[in-house]
Amino acid sequence: MRNWRWLLLVLALLLAWLQYRFWFGPGNSGEVMMLEAQVTNQARDNEGLRQRNEALAAEVKDLKDGEAAIEERARSELGMIKPGEKFYRVVEDAPPLPASNAVRAPAGNDSRVTDGEQP
């Protein structure tokens, strides 16, 4: 009978020690949950970077293989046109200024008035 008590005491102490390690020791449950959250965030970041890399790889392939991408970039970023083409720039008028801030354009340039009135 006495041996059973020692065995139960040893088992209870072992259980208490294991519970302590589970909750407060290295690699405890809180630390595991924090690391799982970090892994989830890193996986999301990696997916975004993977998609970005795929888009960049497709753009590089398009620039290496096709003239259309190079031509589009030259037109949009450098303002280039092909020989024989005409370039038209559409400039929208600025919104009219209040009457007290109306300023007329200097002579010799454009005869328009910035506040929308006729000269």
Phi, psi and omega in degrees: 000323182293326180293326178295322180295317178296319179296316177295321178295316179297316179295321178295318178295320177297318178297316179297318180295318178295320177296318178300314180296323180296316185270326188235348184278182178297137182073030182291174186296324178295318178295321179296317179296319179296317179293324177296321177295320178296321178296319179297315179297317180294322177296320177295316178297318180298321179296317178298318178292325178296317179296320179296317179297320178296319179295318178294320178296321178294321179294318178297316179298317180296320180292326179285322188266323189246147177278337185298319180292320178296316180297318180297318178295318180298322180290312187282318186270327184253351179070028182276152176228162178279156175300136179091348178275157175249139182255125177242128176251125179261119180245123180276145178293148176286153178297147183296143177275157174299154186302326182288338182256015183293133179230132179272149179290148179297151181296146177095337178271248181258142181272008179282157177248139186288341181267006175092356179277156178271144181289000000 
